[in-house]
Amino acid sequence: MYKVIFKVNSNGKFTNSLKTISKAGFIPVYFKRDKGIEEYTALYRSSDINEVKEAILDVAYMLSREGKVGGYDFAKIYKIEEQYLGKAAGGSLGALLGYQFAGIAGLVLGVLGGIFLGELLDIELGQTPMGILAWPIQQLTG
């Protein structure tokens, strides 16, 4: 699995592109906007880096059709190693706390929430930087 962080200049357009990123096969995780720069964090389930690069090119093409552009640091790519420690610890802790506070229903919700948070922890701890891709679309001027 790969994690990609996209940085896009919105050019005054105040729309988010989560739908666009998910159309290219990415799973959006996080979005923030700061002074006209949009930053998207997304996951891509694949073991082939070339497939991820093709999906990044698709995202760039679709974003350019929306009037958005990227820079030299358009896409930061990280390889995620599959780990289970965070999911196991999160699920166990979530189940214990959920059962203590809300009984059986809390146990179920605690397990699901704990596994989700454990997955995010596994992603952060198991990532290896793979590289940075610049904006691949040629800008036409004039």
C-alpha positions as CSV (number, residue, x, y, z in Angstrom):
1,M,0.0,0.0,0.0
2,Y,1.2,3.6,-0.7
3,K,0.4,6.9,1.0
4,V,0.4,10.0,-1.2
5,I,0.3,13.6,-0.1
6,F,-0.9,15.9,-2.8
7,K,-0.3,19.7,-2.7
8,V,-2.5,21.7,-5.1
9,N,-2.8,25.5,-5.7
10,S,-6.6,26.1,-5.8
11,N,-6.2,29.4,-7.9
12,G,-9.1,31.0,-5.9
13,K,-11.5,28.1,-6.4
14,F,-12.8,27.1,-3.0
15,T,-13.9,23.5,-3.8
16,N,-12.3,20.4,-2.5
17,S,-11.3,17.7,-4.8
18,L,-11.9,14.6,-2.6
19,K,-14.2,13.2,-5.2
20,T,-11.7,13.7,-8.0
21,I,-9.0,11.9,-6.0
22,S,-11.2,9.0,-5.2
23,K,-12.2,8.6,-8.9
24,A,-8.5,7.9,-9.6
25,G,-8.5,5.0,-7.2
26,F,-7.2,6.7,-4.1
27,I,-8.8,6.5,-0.6
28,P,-8.9,10.0,0.8
29,V,-7.9,10.2,4.4
30,Y,-7.2,13.8,5.2
31,F,-7.8,17.3,3.6
32,K,-6.7,20.7,4.7
33,R,-6.7,24.2,3.0
34,D,-4.2,26.9,4.0
35,K,-4.0,30.2,2.1
36,G,-5.0,28.8,-1.3
37,I,-2.9,25.6,-1.0
38,E,-4.9,22.4,-0.6
39,E,-3.3,19.4,0.9
40,Y,-4.8,15.9,0.4
41,T,-3.6,12.7,2.1
42,A,-4.7,9.6,0.4
43,L,-4.0,5.8,0.3
44,Y,-3.6,3.6,-2.7
45,R,-3.8,-0.1,-2.4
46,S,-1.2,-1.6,-4.7
47,S,2.2,-3.1,-4.5
48,D,3.4,-1.6,-7.8
49,I,4.9,1.9,-7.7
50,N,4.3,2.4,-11.5
51,E,0.6,1.8,-11.0
52,V,0.6,4.5,-8.2
53,K,2.5,6.9,-10.6
54,E,-0.2,6.4,-13.3
55,A,-2.9,7.1,-10.7
56,I,-1.1,10.3,-9.7
57,L,-1.0,11.3,-13.4
58,D,-4.7,10.7,-13.6
59,V,-5.3,12.9,-10.5
60,A,-3.2,15.7,-12.0
61,Y,-5.1,15.6,-15.3
62,M,-8.5,15.7,-13.5
63,L,-7.3,18.5,-11.2
64,S,-6.0,20.5,-14.2
65,R,-9.5,20.2,-15.8
66,E,-10.8,21.9,-12.6
67,G,-8.4,24.7,-13.1
68,K,-6.0,23.7,-10.3
69,V,-2.2,23.4,-10.5
70,G,0.6,21.8,-8.5
71,G,4.2,22.6,-8.0
72,Y,7.5,20.9,-7.7
73,D,6.2,19.0,-4.7
74,F,2.9,18.0,-6.1
75,A,2.9,14.4,-4.8
76,K,5.0,13.0,-1.9
77,I,4.9,9.1,-2.0
78,Y,5.4,6.9,1.0
79,K,5.4,3.1,1.0
80,I,3.4,1.6,3.8
81,E,4.5,-1.7,5.3
82,E,1.7,-3.9,6.4
83,Q,1.7,-4.1,10.2
84,Y,-0.9,-5.4,12.7
85,L,0.4,-4.1,16.1
86,G,-1.6,-0.9,16.0
87,K,-4.8,-2.6,14.9
88,A,-4.6,-5.3,17.6
89,A,-3.7,-2.8,20.3
90,G,-6.4,-0.3,19.2
91,G,-9.1,-3.0,18.9
92,S,-8.3,-4.5,22.3
93,L,-8.1,-1.1,24.0
94,G,-11.3,0.1,22.3
95,A,-13.2,-3.1,23.2
96,L,-12.1,-2.8,26.9
97,L,-13.0,0.9,27.2
98,G,-16.2,0.5,25.2
99,Y,-17.4,-2.4,27.4
100,Q,-16.6,-0.5,30.6
101,F,-18.5,2.6,29.5
102,A,-21.4,1.2,27.4
103,G,-21.6,-2.6,27.7
104,I,-22.0,-4.8,24.7
105,A,-22.9,-2.0,22.3
106,G,-19.8,0.0,23.5
107,L,-17.7,-3.1,23.0
108,V,-18.6,-3.4,19.3
109,L,-18.2,0.4,18.7
110,G,-14.9,0.4,20.7
111,V,-13.5,-2.5,18.6
112,L,-14.4,-0.8,15.3
113,G,-13.0,2.6,16.4
114,G,-9.9,1.1,17.9
115,I,-9.1,-0.9,14.7
116,F,-9.6,2.3,12.7
117,L,-7.3,4.4,14.9
118,G,-4.8,1.5,15.0
119,E,-4.8,1.4,11.2
120,L,-3.9,5.1,11.2
121,L,-1.1,4.5,13.7
122,D,0.2,1.6,11.6
123,I,0.3,3.9,8.6
124,E,2.2,6.6,10.4
125,L,4.7,4.2,11.9
126,G,5.3,1.9,8.9
127,Q,5.9,4.5,6.2
128,T,9.1,4.8,4.1
129,P,9.6,7.8,1.9
130,M,9.7,6.8,-1.8
131,G,10.0,10.2,-3.5
132,I,8.4,13.4,-4.7
133,L,6.8,14.0,-8.0
134,A,6.4,17.4,-9.6
135,W,3.3,18.6,-11.4
136,P,3.2,16.5,-14.6
137,I,0.9,18.6,-16.7
138,Q,2.4,21.2,-19.0
139,Q,1.0,24.7,-18.4
140,L,0.0,26.6,-21.6
141,T,0.6,30.3,-21.5
142,G,-0.2,33.0,-23.9
